[in-house]
Amino acid sequence: MSFNRIIVPPIKSQGIKTKLVPWIKSIIPSDFAGRWVEPFMGSGVVAFNVRPKKALLGDTNPHLINFYKAIENREIDHRIAKSFLEKEGVELLKTNGEHYYTVRDRFNEHGDPIDFLFLNRSCFNGMIRFNKKGQFNVPFCKKPNRFSKAYITKICNQIKAVADAMVFGEYEIELRDFSETIKAAQKNDIVYCDPPYIARHTDYFDGWDEEHERELARLLGSTDARFILSTWHSNKYRSNEFIDKLWSDYFMLTREHFYHLGGKEDNRNAMLEALITNFEVLNRENKKPRLRQLELFGVAVE
């Protein structure tokens, strides 16, 4: 497996960092030799591409944790997924999409990780959303022929790539609160945080608000480990007020990124992403994010 190839995980989520992985990897200090610690594992895309020798990956969404543990334990592999998706895909097409809701009801009753994969890859816009009862409630994507042979092959290749990455290192994948994961970090570790973006995403499994953001800032401010925080800086409509409130004492890099939220291409908007660290990244020019923001959104800068 080439370490230069970007691994795309089999689980999709809004705000996934696939296109930002090379940027994130580029700022990891060359002397890093500890654990890679992620309090918000999500799709796992960053960890699987960093490929550390040791990793502690946590999340409060039990379905994400159960899915990746199933891959780690070989309960799900690319062959099992191929057979399952082919069978369920036939039923999906035969019922003109109604089988999606049969699987969703089955998943909400039993929580089978492979049903979670099916739902994630056939729901509307690849969303991961649960109601207050903890039930997956995203509607169908309205494509009964969703699981074509090529699409199934693509998913299975992604499962195999993740399984291969796990073999490379020693991974602990745990269902735990972000605070517990950060507290477990030690001096030689790097804590990579990709929390729900405050004032933007409201569909995190347990929710995310100002109280959570302040607690995250407190924990990262007291850790002995180095940390990298992914967050949003600004778009053409507004800025992230918490950058000044909570993160202004740290180093910050910014880069333009696009998010496609919703079903229309009109919802594809430029965003200035920020990486905030408690260590200096050498040879970087991004020291004035406000000026970069003005240039990005078409305002002349002297």
Secondary structure as the mmCIF struct_conf table of DSSP 4:
data_model
#
loop_
_struct_conf.conf_type_id
_struct_conf.id
_struct_conf.beg_label_comp_id
_struct_conf.beg_label_asym_id
_struct_conf.beg_label_seq_id
_struct_conf.end_label_comp_id
_struct_conf.end_label_asym_id
_struct_conf.end_label_seq_id
TURN_TY1_P TURN_TY1_P1 PHE A 3 ASN A 4
BEND BEND1 ARG A 5 ARG A 5
HELX_LH_PP_P HELX_LH_PP_P1 ILE A 6 PRO A 9
BEND BEND2 PRO A 10 ILE A 11
TURN_TY1_P TURN_TY1_P2 GLN A 14 GLY A 15
HELX_RH_3T_P HELX_RH_3T_P1 THR A 18 LEU A 20
HELX_RH_AL_P HELX_RH_AL_P1 VAL A 21 SER A 26
TURN_TY1_P TURN_TY1_P3 ILE A 27 ILE A 27
BEND BEND3 ILE A 28 ILE A 28
TURN_TY1_P TURN_TY1_P4 SER A 30 ASP A 31
BEND BEND4 GLY A 34 GLY A 34
STRN STRN1 TRP A 36 GLU A 38
BEND BEND5 PRO A 39 PRO A 39
TURN_TY1_P TURN_TY1_P5 GLY A 42 SER A 43
HELX_RH_AL_P HELX_RH_AL_P2 VAL A 45 VAL A 50
BEND BEND6 LYS A 53 LYS A 53
STRN STRN2 LYS A 54 ASP A 59
BEND BEND7 THR A 60 THR A 60
HELX_RH_AL_P HELX_RH_AL_P3 PRO A 62 GLU A 72
TURN_TY1_P TURN_TY1_P6 ASN A 73 ARG A 74
BEND BEND8 GLU A 75 ILE A 76
HELX_RH_AL_P HELX_RH_AL_P4 HIS A 78 LYS A 94
TURN_TY1_P TURN_TY1_P7 THR A 95 GLU A 98
HELX_RH_AL_P HELX_RH_AL_P5 HIS A 99 HIS A 110
HELX_RH_AL_P HELX_RH_AL_P6 PRO A 113 ASN A 120
TURN_TY1_P TURN_TY1_P8 ARG A 121 SER A 122
STRN STRN3 CYS A 123 CYS A 123
HELX_RH_3T_P HELX_RH_3T_P2 PHE A 124 GLY A 126
STRN STRN4 PHE A 130 PHE A 130
TURN_TY1_P TURN_TY1_P9 LYS A 132 LYS A 133
BEND BEND9 GLY A 134 GLY A 134
STRN STRN5 PHE A 136 PHE A 136
HELX_LH_PP_P HELX_LH_PP_P2 VAL A 138 PRO A 139
STRN STRN6 PHE A 140 PHE A 140
BEND BEND10 LYS A 142 LYS A 142
TURN_TY1_P TURN_TY1_P10 PRO A 144 ASN A 145
HELX_RH_AL_P HELX_RH_AL_P7 LYS A 149 PHE A 168
BEND BEND11 GLY A 169 GLY A 169
STRN STRN7 GLU A 170 LEU A 175
HELX_RH_AL_P HELX_RH_AL_P8 PHE A 178 LYS A 183
TURN_TY1_P TURN_TY1_P11 ALA A 184 ALA A 184
TURN_TY1_P TURN_TY1_P12 LYS A 187 ASN A 188
STRN STRN8 ILE A 190 CYS A 193
TURN_TY1_P TURN_TY1_P13 ILE A 198 ARG A 200
BEND BEND12 TYR A 204 TYR A 204
TURN_TY1_P TURN_TY1_P14 PHE A 205 ASP A 206
HELX_RH_AL_P HELX_RH_AL_P9 GLU A 210 SER A 222
BEND BEND13 ASP A 224 ALA A 225
STRN STRN9 ARG A 226 SER A 234
BEND BEND14 LYS A 236 TYR A 237
STRN STRN10 SER A 239 SER A 239
HELX_RH_AL_P HELX_RH_AL_P10 GLU A 241 LEU A 246
BEND BEND15 TRP A 247 TRP A 247
TURN_TY1_P TURN_TY1_P15 SER A 248 ASP A 249
BEND BEND16 TYR A 250 TYR A 250
STRN STRN11 PHE A 251 HIS A 260
BEND BEND17 GLY A 262 LYS A 264
HELX_RH_3T_P HELX_RH_3T_P3 GLU A 265 ASN A 267
STRN STRN12 ARG A 268 THR A 277
BEND BEND18 ASN A 278 PHE A 279
HELX_LH_PP_P HELX_LH_PP_P3 GLU A 280 VAL A 281
BEND BEND19 LEU A 282 ASN A 283
HELX_RH_AL_P HELX_RH_AL_P11 PRO A 289 LEU A 296
TURN_TY1_P TURN_TY1_P16 PHE A 297 GLY A 298
#
